[in-house]
């Protein structure tokens, strides 16, 4: 009966019932299709639609994409591509446009004239976006005519209609995500803007315009040089060893390989890899191929040029990558991703393809730019010498170095619980706040490690120098899991590591230093979700005998408005030291009342840029950044 009803209303056949079931499945289990229904999933809807336009750009058919967030949370994505075919599809008996918009997995491959490369992350296609939207309207131009169709929850509300002739081109999709499915419709301007910038870097000569009508902001991203511009941008605040990045782009078989690299005089390695425009944070075969080619080509050149003599050891991969900024981007027809998060590329054939392209490209670059080649090799040889010296120093001097030392530091007030999953370690700025925290804590599961003063500038420090620092050794020993490639999460003694610093500029600086330390030397602590930031209150607001702890200016203003007319007293808390142990427990440490923010590095590129800017050698941009962002660093978890 229900079936007849659907048939009756929509005049569709059996086929459309499968369609309805497909859309219903998406609505019932959205996580399966877009990962989640939080902000991430919400952003995913936009990426899915934008990816279709990027595919059109990759096919060489469009060079403009515009994304607009409207005040009512609906989103418009438009491009100047070929448009989506509207002709009736022989097999389904319905319009191509409707097929694309309502059939699962009927994305770019439809219509024969599809693309060699599809960048959509999950490849679920725009039909999943449609299913998860309260409403959606698509307009597309074919053969000089504008066609449109509208949907509710993915179901057409009418046929594809011909709106007459036009001299426009391309496709425009506007949709409102379904607020009964998503936790909120609050897009993050910065996350989206960062991603669109990245997309523009990865597709040279594509102009992406982002309009956010909620705050009247508009930005356009266009990079003539693509990833070459990306690498220049990464090195913007650093001192480069050679003026022009090495750049190579070549197609091997079905794979397009594009690589840009440039050395700076720092110690950090910043190599980011992408497969079909997806950031492969865990690397994979393309990154392995790149690394192999880099190390081998530099060694070959150094031998040939007499910079490495017969008896000298080869440069190691680490020697070749210190101070390197690089982007490795591959585009392939059938990407295989290893992890569920798609962070690692698995296609075996890609390793050799990237290796071949990078070897040839880098060799040509070195041969054609001998002065740059000399500077690059000298830098690598210096790293090799420094590495050897550090190794010898470690072996001879420090038997009891932090990595072997298991005697817990004296400053640590440990907890009695031994199961790491129940243990917390508070890293507290300053000895006086440390004292309050030790008295205020629940000693059964909360441990305190006070850290004094400016820890150290980890960006500039080498591993050996860093290990010489007492505060850092105490931290490493307290955590018990080692550092760098020897970091072992199974040995971590506390599954929650909580940074508790003052709500002032010094506090935010120390927090950034600690975050940098964890990012560079204990990255799994961040990616496994073990690192948190405590949220101490900013004010204490008293009304008569009552008091409120207040955690933001907005909250303060709301309370003041509420108590308007009554006598109120607002006391500002600058430092943790101003609270007594009971207050510290009540406001910041008691698990049943506190808020702690989980630190997650959603975007390694962005984090690296911020850290580099804060910690790198170029002082002016760092100062400016600290001054203008001192407040925002509070919310680094976003
Ligand atoms: C199917 C086939 C063709 C283009 C497209 C889809 C297409 C899809 C989207 C989605 C957003 N913008 C788009 N632009 C084009 C090829 C049609 C032809 O060969 O003319």
Boltz pocket constraint, residues with backbone or C-beta under 6 A from the ligand:
constraints:
  - pocket:
      binder: B
      contacts: [[A, 49], [A, 52], [A, 53], [A, 56], [A, 79], [A, 81], [A, 82], [A, 83], [A, 84], [A, 85], [A, 107], [A, 108], [A, 110], [A, 111], [A, 112], [A, 113], [A, 114], [A, 171]]
      max_distance: 6.0
